[in-house]
Amino acid sequence: MKSMRHLDLQLRLTVFAVKSPTEGTFGKGIATLLRGVEDFGSLNMAAKKIHMAYSKAWRIMKETEASFGFNLIDRDGARGSTLTAEGRKILETYELLEREGAVFLEGRFIELLK
């Protein structure tokens, strides 16, 4: 049997509202934007850091908020944005599950390939 040591896997975690599993999903892109808002205090700056158009960042944020039924960020015009309590909680939960899931799956993947 040929070696499979060069193979790897990547966890793709997606959170969605039960009513809409295809629209307004929360995944890597929204998580990265929220982390950027937390770090830079601005959705515009968060979008720029990942080379995303602000209009796209705004659109997917609004779609996700509409699907979830709550705001992820509070906007304060020219002063920037901050995470809501719900936005912070979903981001922290997503990042924790992503880390824990990656560690578990990496070990399990290696185990199953033996």
TIVO-2410 file (N, C-alpha, C; in nm, 3 decimals):
# residues 114
REC num residu      c1      c2      c3 atome chaine
REC   1      M   0.085  -0.118   0.000     N      A
REC   1      M   0.000   0.000   0.000    CA      A
REC   1      M   0.090   0.125   0.000     C      A
REC   2      K   0.053   0.223  -0.078     N      A
REC   2      K   0.130   0.347  -0.085    CA      A
REC   2      K   0.109   0.431   0.041     C      A
REC   3      S   0.210   0.511   0.074     N      A
REC   3      S   0.202   0.597   0.191    CA      A
REC   3      S   0.100   0.709   0.169     C      A
REC   4      M   0.028   0.742   0.274     N      A
REC   4      M  -0.070   0.851   0.268    CA      A
REC   4      M  -0.031   0.963   0.364     C      A
REC   5      R   0.094   0.967   0.404     N      A
REC   5      R   0.139   1.067   0.501    CA      A
REC   5      R   0.128   1.210   0.450     C      A
REC   6      H   0.125   1.227   0.321     N      A
REC   6      H   0.118   1.361   0.262    CA      A
REC   6      H  -0.024   1.417   0.261     C      A
REC   7      L  -0.121   1.336   0.301     N      A
REC   7      L  -0.260   1.381   0.301    CA      A
REC   7      L  -0.291   1.458   0.429     C      A
REC   8      D  -0.382   1.551   0.417     N      A
REC   8      D  -0.424   1.633   0.531    CA      A
REC   8      D  -0.573   1.659   0.516     C      A
REC   9      L  -0.634   1.716   0.616     N      A
REC   9      L  -0.775   1.750   0.608    CA      A
REC   9      L  -0.798   1.887   0.668     C      A
REC  10      Q  -0.912   1.945   0.635     N      A
REC  10      Q  -0.948   2.075   0.687    CA      A
REC  10      Q  -1.093   2.070   0.732     C      A
REC  11      L  -1.118   2.117   0.851     N      A
REC  11      L  -1.253   2.123   0.906    CA      A
REC  11      L  -1.323   2.247   0.852     C      A
REC  12      R  -1.444   2.230   0.802     N      A
REC  12      R  -1.525   2.342   0.755    CA      A
REC  12      R  -1.652   2.344   0.839     C      A
REC  13      L  -1.654   2.430   0.935     N      A
REC  13      L  -1.765   2.442   1.029    CA      A
REC  13      L  -1.860   2.550   0.980     C      A
REC  14      T  -1.989   2.519   0.977     N      A
REC  14      T  -2.090   2.615   0.935    CA      A
REC  14      T  -2.204   2.615   1.036     C      A
REC  15      V  -2.244   2.733   1.079     N      A
REC  15      V  -2.357   2.750   1.169    CA      A
REC  15      V  -2.468   2.815   1.088     C      A
REC  16      F  -2.590   2.764   1.102     N      A
REC  16      F  -2.701   2.824   1.028    CA      A
REC  16      F  -2.828   2.816   1.110     C      A
REC  17      A  -2.922   2.905   1.076     N      A
REC  17      A  -3.052   2.902   1.141    CA      A
REC  17      A  -3.132   2.786   1.084     C      A
REC  18      V  -3.205   2.718   1.166     N      A
REC  18      V  -3.282   2.601   1.124    CA      A
REC  18      V  -3.373   2.635   1.006     C      A
REC  19      K  -3.428   2.755   1.006     N      A
REC  19      K  -3.521   2.793   0.899    CA      A
REC  19      K  -3.452   2.816   0.766     C      A
REC  20      S  -3.320   2.835   0.766     N      A
REC  20      S  -3.252   2.871   0.643    CA      A
REC  20      S  -3.109   2.816   0.638     C      A
REC  21      P  -3.092   2.686   0.607     N      A
REC  21      P  -2.957   2.629   0.608    CA      A
REC  21      P  -2.868   2.672   0.492     C      A
REC  22      T  -2.922   2.745   0.395     N      A
REC  22      T  -2.840   2.787   0.281    CA      A
REC  22      T  -2.818   2.937   0.274     C      A
REC  23      E  -2.896   3.016   0.345     N      A
REC  23      E  -2.882   3.161   0.341    CA      A
REC  23      E  -2.836   3.213   0.476     C      A
REC  24      G  -2.748   3.311   0.473     N      A
REC  24      G  -2.704   3.374   0.597    CA      A
REC  24      G  -2.630   3.280   0.689     C      A
REC  25      T  -2.547   3.194   0.632     N      A
REC  25      T  -2.472   3.102   0.716    CA      A
REC  25      T  -2.353   3.171   0.780     C      A
REC  26      F  -2.309   3.116   0.891     N      A
REC  26      F  -2.195   3.166   0.965    CA      A
REC  26      F  -2.082   3.065   0.949     C      A
REC  27      G  -1.979   3.106   0.881     N      A
REC  27      G  -1.864   3.020   0.859    CA      A
REC  27      G  -1.735   3.099   0.873     C      A
REC  28      K  -1.632   3.052   0.806     N      A
REC  28      K  -1.499   3.111   0.816    CA      A
REC  28      K  -1.499   3.259   0.778     C      A
REC  29      G  -1.572   3.296   0.672     N      A
REC  29      G  -1.573   3.435   0.627    CA      A
REC  29      G  -1.631   3.531   0.729     C      A
REC  30      I  -1.749   3.500   0.781     N      A
REC  30      I  -1.812   3.586   0.882    CA      A
REC  30      I  -1.729   3.587   1.010     C      A
REC  31      A  -1.676   3.471   1.048     N      A
REC  31      A  -1.592   3.465   1.168    CA      A
REC  31      A  -1.469   3.555   1.152     C      A
REC  32      T  -1.408   3.552   1.035     N      A
REC  32      T  -1.291   3.636   1.009    CA      A
REC  32      T  -1.328   3.784   1.013     C      A
REC  33      L  -1.443   3.818   0.958     N      A
REC  33      L  -1.489   3.957   0.964    CA      A
REC  33      L  -1.515   4.001   1.108     C      A
REC  34      L  -1.582   3.916   1.185     N      A
REC  34      L  -1.609   3.952   1.325    CA      A
REC  34      L  -1.480   3.966   1.405     C      A
REC  35      R  -1.384   3.877   1.381     N      A
REC  35      R  -1.254   3.888   1.449    CA      A
REC  35      R  -1.188   4.021   1.411     C      A
REC  36      G  -1.201   4.060   1.285     N      A
REC  36      G  -1.146   4.188   1.239    CA      A
REC  36      G  -1.216   4.306   1.304     C      A
REC  37      V  -1.348   4.300   1.318     N      A
REC  37      V  -1.422   4.406   1.386    CA      A
REC  37      V  -1.373   4.416   1.531     C      A
REC  38      E  -1.356   4.302   1.594     N      A
REC  38      E  -1.307   4.300   1.732    CA      A
REC  38      E  -1.167   4.362   1.740     C      A
REC  39      D  -1.080   4.328   1.646     N      A
REC  39      D  -0.941   4.374   1.649    CA      A
REC  39      D  -0.923   4.519   1.604     C      A
REC  40      F  -1.001   4.561   1.502     N      A
REC  40      F  -0.980   4.692   1.441    CA      A
REC  40      F  -1.092   4.792   1.466     C      A
REC  41      G  -1.206   4.745   1.519     N      A
REC  41      G  -1.317   4.835   1.548    CA      A
REC  41      G  -1.389   4.886   1.424     C      A
REC  42      S  -1.377   4.812   1.314     N      A
REC  42      S  -1.436   4.859   1.189    CA      A
REC  42      S  -1.461   4.741   1.094     C      A
REC  43      L  -1.584   4.732   1.041     N      A
REC  43      L  -1.613   4.631   0.941    CA      A
REC  43      L  -1.537   4.661   0.813     C      A
REC  44      N  -1.526   4.788   0.780     N      A
REC  44      N  -1.452   4.828   0.660    CA      A
REC  44      N  -1.306   4.784   0.669     C      A
REC  45      M  -1.242   4.807   0.781     N      A
REC  45      M  -1.102   4.768   0.798    CA      A
REC  45      M  -1.089   4.616   0.800     C      A
REC  46      A  -1.184   4.548   0.863     N      A
REC  46      A  -1.182   4.401   0.866    CA      A
REC  46      A  -1.191   4.346   0.724     C      A
REC  47      A  -1.277   4.404   0.642     N      A
REC  47      A  -1.291   4.360   0.503    CA      A
REC  47      A  -1.163   4.385   0.424     C      A
REC  48      K  -1.104   4.502   0.443     N      A
REC  48      K  -0.980   4.536   0.372    CA      A
REC  48      K  -0.868   4.438   0.406     C      A
REC  49      K  -0.860   4.398   0.532     N      A
REC  49      K  -0.753   4.308   0.575    CA      A
REC  49      K  -0.759   4.171   0.506     C      A
REC  50      I  -0.879   4.130   0.465     N      A
REC  50      I  -0.891   4.001   0.397    CA      A
REC  50      I  -0.919   4.020   0.247     C      A
REC  51      H  -0.897   4.141   0.199     N      A
REC  51      H  -0.913   4.173   0.057    CA      A
REC  51      H  -1.054   4.145   0.007     C      A
REC  52      M  -1.151   4.184   0.087     N      A
REC  52      M  -1.292   4.168   0.051    CA      A
REC  52      M  -1.351   4.308   0.033     C      A
REC  53      A  -1.434   4.324  -0.065     N      A
REC  53      A  -1.502   4.452  -0.086    CA      A
REC  53      A  -1.591   4.480   0.035     C      A
REC  54      Y  -1.592   4.605   0.079     N      A
REC  54      Y  -1.676   4.644   0.193    CA      A
REC  54      Y  -1.823   4.613   0.163     C      A
REC  55      S  -1.864   4.635   0.038     N      A
REC  55      S  -2.004   4.610   0.002    CA      A
REC  55      S  -2.039   4.462   0.021     C      A
REC  56      K  -1.946   4.373  -0.010     N      A
REC  56      K  -1.970   4.230   0.010    CA      A
REC  56      K  -1.974   4.197   0.159     C      A
REC  57      A  -1.881   4.253   0.235     N      A
REC  57      A  -1.879   4.230   0.380    CA      A
REC  57      A  -2.010   4.277   0.442     C      A
REC  58      W  -2.055   4.394   0.403     N      A
REC  58      W  -2.180   4.450   0.454    CA      A
REC  58      W  -2.297   4.358   0.419     C      A
REC  59      R  -2.302   4.312   0.292     N      A
REC  59      R  -2.411   4.228   0.245    CA      A
REC  59      R  -2.417   4.094   0.321     C      A
REC  60      I  -2.303   4.026   0.333     N      A
REC  60      I  -2.308   3.895   0.400    CA      A
REC  60      I  -2.333   3.909   0.550     C      A
REC  61      M  -2.288   4.020   0.608     N      A
REC  61      M  -2.317   4.043   0.750    CA      A
REC  61      M  -2.466   4.063   0.770     C      A
REC  62      K  -2.527   4.145   0.684     N      A
REC  62      K  -2.671   4.170   0.695    CA      A
REC  62      K  -2.753   4.043   0.669     C      A
REC  63      E  -2.710   3.961   0.571     N      A
REC  63      E  -2.780   3.836   0.542    CA      A
REC  63      E  -2.774   3.741   0.661     C      A
REC  64      T  -2.658   3.731   0.723     N      A
REC  64      T  -2.643   3.642   0.838    CA      A
REC  64      T  -2.725   3.693   0.955     C      A
REC  65      E  -2.719   3.822   0.981     N      A
REC  65      E  -2.799   3.879   1.090    CA      A
REC  65      E  -2.948   3.857   1.067     C      A
REC  66      A  -2.994   3.876   0.944     N      A
REC  66      A  -3.136   3.856   0.913    CA      A
REC  66      A  -3.176   3.710   0.934     C      A
REC  67      S  -3.090   3.619   0.892     N      A
REC  67      S  -3.119   3.477   0.908    CA      A
REC  67      S  -3.120   3.436   1.054     C      A
REC  68      F  -3.025   3.488   1.132     N      A
REC  68      F  -3.015   3.451   1.274    CA      A
REC  68      F  -3.121   3.521   1.360     C      A
REC  69      G  -3.167   3.636   1.317     N      A
REC  69      G  -3.266   3.710   1.394    CA      A
REC  69      G  -3.208   3.799   1.502     C      A
REC  70      F  -3.078   3.826   1.495     N      A
REC  70      F  -3.014   3.920   1.588    CA      A
REC  70      F  -2.890   3.979   1.521     C      A
REC  71      N  -2.850   4.096   1.571     N      A
REC  71      N  -2.732   4.164   1.517    CA      A
REC  71      N  -2.604   4.101   1.571     C      A
REC  72      L  -2.505   4.094   1.485     N      A
REC  72      L  -2.373   4.046   1.524    CA      A
REC  72      L  -2.280   4.162   1.559     C      A
REC  73      I  -2.305   4.277   1.496     N      A
REC  73      I  -2.224   4.396   1.526    CA      A
REC  73      I  -2.316   4.516   1.546     C      A
REC  74      D  -2.268   4.609   1.628     N      A
REC  74      D  -2.332   4.739   1.645    CA      A
REC  74      D  -2.253   4.837   1.561     C      A
REC  75      R  -2.322   4.910   1.475     N      A
REC  75      R  -2.257   5.007   1.388    CA      A
REC  75      R  -2.274   5.147   1.447     C      A
REC  76      D  -2.168   5.224   1.446     N      A
REC  76      D  -2.173   5.360   1.500    CA      A
REC  76      D  -2.120   5.458   1.395     C      A
REC  77      G  -2.172   5.446   1.274     N      A
REC  77      G  -2.137   5.538   1.166    CA      A
REC  77      G  -1.987   5.547   1.144     C      A
REC  78      A  -1.938   5.668   1.136     N      A
REC  78      A  -1.795   5.692   1.110    CA      A
REC  78      A  -1.706   5.646   1.224     C      A
REC  79      R  -1.764   5.621   1.341     N      A
REC  79      R  -1.684   5.578   1.456    CA      A
REC  79      R  -1.652   5.428   1.453     C      A
REC  80      G  -1.711   5.354   1.360     N      A
REC  80      G  -1.678   5.212   1.347    CA      A
REC  80      G  -1.785   5.120   1.399     C      A
REC  81      S  -1.744   5.001   1.435     N      A
REC  81      S  -1.836   4.897   1.480    CA      A
REC  81      S  -1.777   4.819   1.597     C      A
REC  82      T  -1.865   4.759   1.674     N      A
REC  82      T  -1.824   4.670   1.784    CA      A
REC  82      T  -1.912   4.546   1.777     C      A
REC  83      L  -1.864   4.438   1.836     N      A
REC  83      L  -1.945   4.316   1.841    CA      A
REC  83      L  -2.056   4.331   1.945     C      A
REC  84      T  -2.171   4.279   1.913     N      A
REC  84      T  -2.278   4.269   2.012    CA      A
REC  84      T  -2.242   4.153   2.105     C      A
REC  85      A  -2.316   4.140   2.214     N      A
REC  85      A  -2.294   4.027   2.305    CA      A
REC  85      A  -2.316   3.895   2.230     C      A
REC  86      E  -2.419   3.891   2.144     N      A
REC  86      E  -2.448   3.771   2.066    CA      A
REC  86      E  -2.337   3.745   1.963     C      A
REC  87      G  -2.288   3.851   1.900     N      A
REC  87      G  -2.180   3.838   1.803    CA      A
REC  87      G  -2.054   3.783   1.867     C      A
REC  88      R  -2.021   3.834   1.986     N      A
REC  88      R  -1.902   3.787   2.057    CA      A
REC  88      R  -1.918   3.641   2.098     C      A
REC  89      K  -2.037   3.604   2.147     N      A
REC  89      K  -2.062   3.468   2.193    CA      A
REC  89      K  -2.055   3.368   2.077     C      A
REC  90      I  -2.116   3.401   1.963     N      A
REC  90      I  -2.113   3.308   1.850    CA      A
REC  90      I  -1.972   3.298   1.793     C      A
REC  91      L  -1.897   3.409   1.791     N      A
REC  91      L  -1.759   3.405   1.742    CA      A
REC  91      L  -1.672   3.319   1.834     C      A
REC  92      E  -1.681   3.340   1.963     N      A
REC  92      E  -1.600   3.262   2.058    CA      A
REC  92      E  -1.635   3.113   2.050     C      A
REC  93      T  -1.764   3.083   2.039     N      A
REC  93      T  -1.809   2.944   2.029    CA      A
REC  93      T  -1.759   2.881   1.900     C      A
REC  94      Y  -1.771   2.954   1.789     N      A
REC  94      Y  -1.725   2.905   1.659    CA      A
REC  94      Y  -1.574   2.877   1.663     C      A
REC  95      E  -1.497   2.972   1.714     N      A
REC  95      E  -1.351   2.955   1.717    CA      A
REC  95      E  -1.310   2.838   1.806     C      A
REC  96      L  -1.378   2.822   1.919     N      A
REC  96      L  -1.347   2.710   2.009    CA      A
REC  96      L  -1.380   2.576   1.942     C      A
REC  97      L  -1.498   2.566   1.882     N      A
REC  97      L  -1.535   2.441   1.815    CA      A
REC  97      L  -1.443   2.411   1.697     C      A
REC  98      E  -1.401   2.513   1.628     N      A
REC  98      E  -1.310   2.494   1.515    CA      A
REC  98      E  -1.176   2.439   1.563     C      A
REC  99      R  -1.123   2.495   1.671     N      A
REC  99      R  -0.995   2.446   1.727    CA      A
REC  99      R  -1.009   2.303   1.779     C      A
REC 100      E  -1.112   2.280   1.862     N      A
REC 100      E  -1.131   2.147   1.919    CA      A
REC 100      E  -1.159   2.043   1.810     C      A
REC 101      G  -1.241   2.080   1.714     N      A
REC 101      G  -1.273   1.988   1.605    CA      A
REC 101      G  -1.152   1.953   1.521     C      A
REC 102      A  -1.068   2.052   1.494     N      A
REC 102      A  -0.948   2.028   1.413    CA      A
REC 102      A  -0.853   1.932   1.484     C      A
REC 103      V  -0.834   1.950   1.614     N      A
REC 103      V  -0.746   1.862   1.691    CA      A
REC 103      V  -0.801   1.719   1.690     C      A
REC 104      F  -0.929   1.704   1.719     N      A
REC 104      F  -0.990   1.572   1.721    CA      A
REC 104      F  -0.981   1.504   1.586     C      A
REC 105      L  -1.022   1.576   1.480     N      A
REC 105      L  -1.025   1.515   1.347    CA      A
REC 105      L  -0.886   1.482   1.294     C      A
REC 106      E  -0.788   1.563   1.327     N      A
REC 106      E  -0.651   1.533   1.283    CA      A
REC 106      E  -0.604   1.400   1.342     C      A
REC 107      G  -0.627   1.383   1.472     N      A
REC 107      G  -0.589   1.258   1.537    CA      A
REC 107      G  -0.667   1.140   1.482     C      A
REC 108      R  -0.794   1.158   1.464     N      A
REC 108      R  -0.880   1.050   1.412    CA      A
REC 108      R  -0.843   1.015   1.268     C      A
REC 109      F  -0.811   1.114   1.188     N      A
REC 109      F  -0.771   1.094   1.048    CA      A
REC 109      F  -0.647   1.008   1.041     C      A
REC 110      I  -0.546   1.042   1.122     N      A
REC 110      I  -0.420   0.966   1.125    CA      A
REC 110      I  -0.448   0.822   1.170     C      A
REC 111      E  -0.531   0.810   1.272     N      A
REC 111      E  -0.565   0.678   1.325    CA      A
REC 111      E  -0.633   0.590   1.220     C      A
REC 112      L  -0.725   0.647   1.146     N      A
REC 112      L  -0.799   0.569   1.046    CA      A
REC 112      L  -0.717   0.535   0.923     C      A
REC 113      L  -0.616   0.614   0.893     N      A
REC 113      L  -0.532   0.586   0.777    CA      A
REC 113      L  -0.429   0.477   0.802     C      A
REC 114      K  -0.410   0.438   0.927     N      A
REC 114      K  -0.310   0.336   0.959    CA      A
REC 114      K  -0.352   0.202   0.906     C      A
***
